[in-house]
Amino acid sequence: MRMHAQTAMIENGFVHIPESAPWLAEYLHEMTVFPNGKHDDQVDSTAQFLDWFKKPFPGQNIFELYQREHELKHQSEPERRKPPRPVNVRVQAPPGIGAVQTFSGRHINVGPDGIVEMSEGDAFYLISAGWTILGDA
């Protein structure tokens, strides 16, 4: 059940593993034969880590503040004068996607038209997985 709760995060491309590592073959084997394999330690620890990773961490707000300050510091004067961009955008899901687990931890069901509204930050991480930004919400 713990691993099932993480499948959307994996399927949407938020989980990356190295292309080569001494432990990679054994890890991938255990992940792919689960739940019918002899062992499930790697699966269990992966599921627990992904669940932990989605939760806010202590000091996250200060991290986000420093990140915004850094971005502002590196903008040109005309860019700084522009009004803030919209918080939400409309995105089109690739065919066959029924739900998405966003980077910020939201679970969003995708309707038949494939269009959903989410924060610009969450949409940013889905572009590499084939999602298309349609515009401001």
Contact map, one row per residue, 1 for C-alpha under 8 A:
11111000000000000000000000000000000000000000000000000000000000000000000000000000000000000000000000000000000000000000000000000000000000000
11111100000000000000000000000000000000000001001100000000000000000000000000000000000000000000000000000000000000000000000000000000000000000
11111110000000000000000000000000000000000011011000000000000000000000000000000000000000000000000000000000000000000000000000000000000000000
11111110000000000000000000000000000000000000000000000000000000000000000000000000000000000000000000000000000000000000000000000000000000000
11111111000000000000000000000000000000000000000000000000000000000000000000000000000000000000000000000000000000000000000000000000000000000
01111111110000000000000000000000000000000000001001100000000000000000000000000000000000000000000000000000000000000000000000000000000000000
00111111111000000000000000000000000000000000000000000000000000000000000000000000000000000000000000000000000000000000000000000000000000000
00001111111100000000000000000000000000000000000000000000000000000000000000000000000000000000000000111000000000000000000000000000000000000
00000111111111100000000000000000000000000000000000000000000000000000000000000000000000000000000000011110000000000000000000000000000000000
00000111111111100000000000000000000000000000000000000000000000000000000000000000000000000000000000000000000000000000000000000000000000000
00000011111111000000000000000000000000000000000000000000000000000000000000000000000000000000000000000000000000000000000000000000000000000
00000001111111000000000000000000000000000000000000000000000000000000000000000000000000000000000000011000000000000000000000000100100000000
00000000111111110000000000000000000000000000000000000000000000000000000000000000000000000000000000000000000000000000000000000101100000000
00000000111111110000000000000000000000000000000000000000000000000000000000000000000000000000000000000010000000000000000000001000000000000
00000000110011111000000000000000000000000000000000000000000000000000000000000000000000000000000000000000000000000000000000000000000000000
00000000000011111100000000000000000000000000000000000000000000000000000000000000000000000000000000000000000000000000000000000000000000000
00000000000000111110000000000000000000000000000000000000000000000000000000000000000000000000000000000000000000000000000000000000000000000
00000000000000011111100100000000000000000000000000000000000000000000000000000000000000000000000000000000000000000000000000000000000000000
00000000000000001111100000000000000000000000000000000000000000000000000000000000000000000000000000000000000000000000000000000000000000000
00000000000000000111110100000000000000000000000000000000000000000000000000000000000000000000000000000000000000000000000000000000000000000
00000000000000000111111100000000000000000000000000000000000000000000000000000000000000000000000000000000000000000000000000000000000000000
00000000000000000001111110000000000000000000000000000000000000000000000000000000000000000000000000000000000000000000000000000000000000000
00000000000000000000111111100000000000000000000000000000000000000000000000000000000000000000000000000000000000000000000000000000000000000
00000000000000000101111111110000000000000000000000000000000000000000000000000000000000000000000000000000000000000000000000000000000000000
00000000000000000000011111111000000000000000000000000000000000000000000000000000000000000000000000000000000000000000000000000000000000000
00000000000000000000001111111100000000000000000000000000000000000000000000000000000000000000000000000000000000000000000000000000000000000
00000000000000000000001111111110000000000100000000000000000000000000000000000000000000000000000000000000000000000000000000000000000000000
00000000000000000000000111111111000000000000000000000000000000000000000000000000000000000000000000000000000000000000000000000000000000000
00000000000000000000000011111111100000000000000000000000000000000000000000000000000000000000000000000000000000000000000000000000000000000
00000000000000000000000001111111110010110110000000000000000000000000000000000000000000000000000000000000000000000000000000000000000000000
00000000000000000000000000111111110000010110000000000000000000000000000000000000000000000000000000000000000000000000000000000000000000000
00000000000000000000000000011111110000000000000000000000000000000000000000000000000000000000000000000000000000000000000000000000000000000
00000000000000000000000000001111111110000000000000000000000000000000000000000000000000000000000000000000000000000000000000000000000000000
00000000000000000000000000000111111110010010000000000000000000000000000000000000000000000000000000000000000000000000000000000000000000000
00000000000000000000000000000000111110010000000000000000000000000000000000000000000000000000000000000000000000000000000000000000000000000
00000000000000000000000000000000111111000000000000000000000000000000000000000000000000000000000000000000000000000000000000000000000000000
00000000000000000000000000000100111111110000000000000000000000000000000000000000000000000000000000000000000000000000000000000000000000000
00000000000000000000000000000000000111110000000000000000000000000000000000000000000000000000000000000000000000000000000000000000000000000
00000000000000000000000000000100000011111100000000000000000000000000000000000000000000000000000000000000000000000000000000000000000000000
00000000000000000000000000000110011011111111000000000000000000000000000000000000000000000000000000000000000000000000000000000000000000000
00000000000000000000000000000000000000111111100000000000000000000000000000000000000000000000000000000000000000000000000000000000000000000
00000000000000000000000000100110000000111111110000000000000000000000000000000000000000000000000000000000000000000000000000000000000000000
00100000000000000000000000000110010000011111111000000000000000000000000000000000000000000000000000000000000000000000000000000000000000000
01100000000000000000000000000000000000011111111100000000000000000000000000000000000000000000000000000000000000000000000000000000000000000
00000000000000000000000000000000000000001111111110000000000000000000000000000000000000000000000000000000000000000000000000000000000000000
00100000000000000000000000000000000000000111111111000000000000000000000000000000000000000000000000000000000000000000000000000000000000000
01100100000000000000000000000000000000000011111111100000000000000000000000000000000000000000000000000000000000000000000000000000000000000
01000000000000000000000000000000000000000001111111110000000000000000000000000000000000000000000000000000000000000000000000000000000000000
00000000000000000000000000000000000000000000111111111000000000000000000000000000000000000000000000000000000000000000000000000000000000000
00000100000000000000000000000000000000000000011111111100000000000000000000000000000000000000000000000000000000000000000000000000000000000
00000100000000000000000000000000000000000000001111111110000000000000000000000000000000000000000000000000000000000000000000000000000000000
00000000000000000000000000000000000000000000000111111110000000000000000000000000000000000000000000000000000000000000000000000000000000000
00000000000000000000000000000000000000000000000011111111000000000000000000000000000000000000000000000000000000000000000000000000000000000
00000000000000000000000000000000000000000000000001111111000000000000000000000000000000000000000000000011100000000000000000000000000000000
00000000000000000000000000000000000000000000000000111111100000000000000000000000000000000000000000000000100000000000000000000000000000000
00000000000000000000000000000000000000000000000000001111110100000000000000000000000000000000000000000000000000000000000000000000000000000
00000000000000000000000000000000000000000000000000000011111100000000000000000000000000000000000000000000000000000000000000000000000000000
00000000000000000000000000000000000000000000000000000001111100000000000000000000000000000000000000000000000000000000000000000000000000000
00000000000000000000000000000000000000000000000000000000111111100000000000000000000000000000000000000000000000000000000000000000000000000
00000000000000000000000000000000000000000000000000000001111111110000000000000000000000000000000000000000000000000000000000000000000000000
00000000000000000000000000000000000000000000000000000000001111111000000000000000000000000000000000000000000000000000000000000000000000000
00000000000000000000000000000000000000000000000000000000001111111100000000000000000000000000000000000000000000000000000000000000000000000
00000000000000000000000000000000000000000000000000000000001111111110000000000000000000000000000000000000000000000000000000000000000000000
00000000000000000000000000000000000000000000000000000000000111111111000000000000000000000000000000000000000000000000000000000000000000000
00000000000000000000000000000000000000000000000000000000000011111111100000000000000000000000000000000000000000000000000000000000000000000
00000000000000000000000000000000000000000000000000000000000001111111110000000000000000000000000000000000000000000000000000000000000000000
00000000000000000000000000000000000000000000000000000000000000111111111000000000000000000000000000000000000000000000000000000000000000000
00000000000000000000000000000000000000000000000000000000000000011111111100000000000000000000000000000000000000000000000000000000000000000
00000000000000000000000000000000000000000000000000000000000000001111111110000000000000000000000000000000000000000000000000000000000000000
00000000000000000000000000000000000000000000000000000000000000000111111111000000000000000000000000000000000000000000000000000000000000000
00000000000000000000000000000000000000000000000000000000000000000011111111100000000000000000000000000000000000000000000000000000000000000
00000000000000000000000000000000000000000000000000000000000000000001111111100001000000000000000000000000000000000000000000000000000000000
00000000000000000000000000000000000000000000000000000000000000000000111111100000000000000000000000000000000000000000000000000000000000000
00000000000000000000000000000000000000000000000000000000000000000000011111110000000000000000000000000000000000000000000000000000000000000
00000000000000000000000000000000000000000000000000000000000000000000001111111011000000000000000000000000000000000000000000000000000000000
00000000000000000000000000000000000000000000000000000000000000000000000001111111000000000000000000000000000000000000000000000000000000000
00000000000000000000000000000000000000000000000000000000000000000000000000111111100000000000000000000000000000000000000000000000000000000
00000000000000000000000000000000000000000000000000000000000000000000000000011111110000000000000000000000000000000000000000000000000000000
00000000000000000000000000000000000000000000000000000000000000000000000000111111110000000000000000000000000000000000000000000000000000000
00000000000000000000000000000000000000000000000000000000000000000000000100111111110000000000000000000000000000000000000000000000000000000
00000000000000000000000000000000000000000000000000000000000000000000000000001111111000000000000000000000000000000000000000000000000000000
00000000000000000000000000000000000000000000000000000000000000000000000000000111111100000000000000000000000000000000000000000000000000000
00000000000000000000000000000000000000000000000000000000000000000000000000000000111110000000000000000000000000000000000000000000000000000
00000000000000000000000000000000000000000000000000000000000000000000000000000000011111000000000000000000000000000000000000000000000000000
00000000000000000000000000000000000000000000000000000000000000000000000000000000001111100000000000000000000000000000000000000000000000000
00000000000000000000000000000000000000000000000000000000000000000000000000000000000111111000000000000000000000000000000100000000000000011
00000000000000000000000000000000000000000000000000000000000000000000000000000000000011111000000000000000000000000000001100000000000000000
00000000000000000000000000000000000000000000000000000000000000000000000000000000000001111100000000000000000000000000111100000000000000011
00000000000000000000000000000000000000000000000000000000000000000000000000000000000001111110000000000000000000000000111100100000000011111
00000000000000000000000000000000000000000000000000000000000000000000000000000000000000011111000000000000000000000011110000000000000011111
00000000000000000000000000000000000000000000000000000000000000000000000000000000000000001111100000000000000000000011110000100000001111100
00000000000000000000000000000000000000000000000000000000000000000000000000000000000000000111110000000000000000000111000000000000001111000
00000000000000000000000000000000000000000000000000000000000000000000000000000000000000000011111010000000000001000111000000000000011100000
00000000000000000000000000000000000000000000000000000000000000000000000000000000000000000001111110000000000000000100000000000000011000000
00000000000000000000000000000000000000000000000000000000000000000000000000000000000000000000111110000000000000000100000000000000000000000
00000000000000000000000000000000000000000000000000000000000000000000000000000000000000000000011111000000000000000000000000000000000000000
00000000000000000000000000000000000000000000000000000000000000000000000000000000000000000000111111110000000001000100000000000000000000000
00000000000000000000000000000000000000000000000000000000000000000000000000000000000000000000000111110000000011100000000000000000000000000
00000001000000000000000000000000000000000000000000000000000000000000000000000000000000000000000011111000001111000000000000000000000000000
00000001100100000000000000000000000000000000000000000000000000000000000000000000000000000000000011111100001111000000000000000000000000000
00000001100100000000000000000000000000000000000000000000000000000000000000000000000000000000000000111110111100000000000000000000000000000
00000000100000000000000000000000000000000000000000000000000000000000000000000000000000000000000000011111111100000000000001000000000000000
00000000100001000000000000000000000000000000000000000100000000000000000000000000000000000000000000001111110000000000000001001000000000000
00000000000000000000000000000000000000000000000000000100000000000000000000000000000000000000000000000111110000000000000001000000000000000
00000000000000000000000000000000000000000000000000000110000000000000000000000000000000000000000000001111111000000000000000000000000000000
00000000000000000000000000000000000000000000000000000000000000000000000000000000000000000000000000001111111100000000000000000000000000000
00000000000000000000000000000000000000000000000000000000000000000000000000000000000000000000000000111100111110000000000000000000000000000
00000000000000000000000000000000000000000000000000000000000000000000000000000000000000000000000000111100011111000001000000000000000000000
00000000000000000000000000000000000000000000000000000000000000000000000000000000000000000000000001110000001111100000000000000000000000000
00000000000000000000000000000000000000000000000000000000000000000000000000000000000000000000100011110000000111111111000000000000000000000
00000000000000000000000000000000000000000000000000000000000000000000000000000000000000000000000001000000000011111111000000000000000000000
00000000000000000000000000000000000000000000000000000000000000000000000000000000000000000000000000000000000001111100000000000000000000000
00000000000000000000000000000000000000000000000000000000000000000000000000000000000000000000000000000000000001111110000000000000000000000
00000000000000000000000000000000000000000000000000000000000000000000000000000000000000000001111010000000000001111111000000000000000000000
00000000000000000000000000000000000000000000000000000000000000000000000000000000000000000111100000000000000001101111100000000000000000000
00000000000000000000000000000000000000000000000000000000000000000000000000000000000000000111100000000000000101100111110000000000000000000
00000000000000000000000000000000000000000000000000000000000000000000000000000000000000011110000000000000000000000011111000000000000000001
00000000000000000000000000000000000000000000000000000000000000000000000000000000000000011110000000000000000000000001111101100000000000000
00000000000000000000000000000000000000000000000000000000000000000000000000000000000000111000000000000000000000000000111111100000000000000
00000000000000000000000000000000000000000000000000000000000000000000000000000000000001111000000000000000000000000000011111110000000000000
00000000000000000000000000000000000000000000000000000000000000000000000000000000000000000000000000000000000000000000001111111000000000000
00000000000000000000000000000000000000000000000000000000000000000000000000000000000000000000000000000111000000000000011111111100000000000
00000000000000000000000000000000000000000000000000000000000000000000000000000000000000001010000000000000000000000000011111111110001010000
00000000000000000000000000000000000000000000000000000000000000000000000000000000000000000000000000000000000000000000000111111110000000000
00000000000001000000000000000000000000000000000000000000000000000000000000000000000000000000000000000010000000000000000011111111100000000
00000000000110000000000000000000000000000000000000000000000000000000000000000000000000000000000000000000000000000000000001111111111000000
00000000000000000000000000000000000000000000000000000000000000000000000000000000000000000000000000000000000000000000000000111111111110000
00000000000010000000000000000000000000000000000000000000000000000000000000000000000000000000000000000000000000000000000000001111111000000
00000000000110000000000000000000000000000000000000000000000000000000000000000000000000000000000000000000000000000000000000001111111000000
00000000000000000000000000000000000000000000000000000000000000000000000000000000000000000000110000000000000000000000000000000111111100000
00000000000000000000000000000000000000000000000000000000000000000000000000000000000000000011110000000000000000000000000000100111111110000
00000000000000000000000000000000000000000000000000000000000000000000000000000000000000000011100000000000000000000000000000000010011111000
00000000000000000000000000000000000000000000000000000000000000000000000000000000000000001111000000000000000000000000000000100010001111100
00000000000000000000000000000000000000000000000000000000000000000000000000000000000000001111000000000000000000000000000000000000000111110
00000000000000000000000000000000000000000000000000000000000000000000000000000000000000001110000000000000000000000000000000000000000011111
00000000000000000000000000000000000000000000000000000000000000000000000000000000000001011100000000000000000000000000000000000000000001111
00000000000000000000000000000000000000000000000000000000000000000000000000000000000001011100000000000000000000000000100000000000000000111
